[in-house]
């Protein structure tokens, strides 16, 4: 495993693990899991919808905590983590919302309701899209404003979790997951593992790119400062100097 | 709400109570075949068609959901690859610039 890790790096190992786990998870979901009596075959969307939603909340929290560290300690490392986690969070959010809408269309007869769980999740997604836009296009002073948005997004996570307990919702309650029969749990675990392995691999790749981009920018700036005539260069990562 | 599959409340008639009276077994062992009445058959076909439509719709939804999920991951991976390639080009440009300056320093002003 360590040799594999040295050859491909941790993201490569995680991606390979996800590639192996995904077909296993699929065959478990479709061949070894009973069809849910009320919702029928469409319930099988659940096995990837739930891991995406959990991943969304996990990465929102990672981004939020990193943004707090960025604000308190002015840490560039924390800023990189917040940005990378923010992008994966936005990706998982789109996945969770779209798979939820498709599942809702199959079982509720409508892809969208004004349900508290749905609205708060969509709000989280919008906050993180806003965070990424501000971080990328906001200019030199926008890093702290963007971090504040990420913190605001992370604060939405407990609201999403408790929304089904506080308000009357069409969305299933959290207890439904706990009461799943063992054969459904046996299929949910590989799906959760595949989605999280893939998400963490993409997160780490994005984090590496963010760090490399920062070092490249610093190198170009140092080169420009050491010379009267700066070389022709445009910042590749879109980061403001 | 959830489309539910109606369950049959009508059981097919048996030979004892069926629409077609069961003829007594002939002495030579011949026994006439007794089938379901037309109404029951029609009802069964309706149920089957309804279940078939529901399963087809469910599979269509599943294909869309799974397709979108994994397209998203693949799309993001492609974005990362493009960014990585751009960074590689930038790194090479930086190396070339450093080499150029190194040569200038050796050659003198």
Interface residues (C-beta under 8 A of the other chain):
Chain A: X38 X39 X40 X41 X42 X44 X45 X48 X49 X52 X87 X88 X91 X94 X95 X98 X99 X102 X103 X105 X106 X107 X108 X109 X198 X202 X205 X206 X209 X212 X213 X216 X219 X220 X223 X227 X231 X233 X236 X237
Chain B: X1 X2 X3 X4 X5 X54 X55 X57 X58 X59 X61 X62 X64 X65 X66 X68 X69 X72 X73 X76 X77 X80 X83 X84 X86 X87 X89 X90 X91 X93 X94 X97 X98 X101
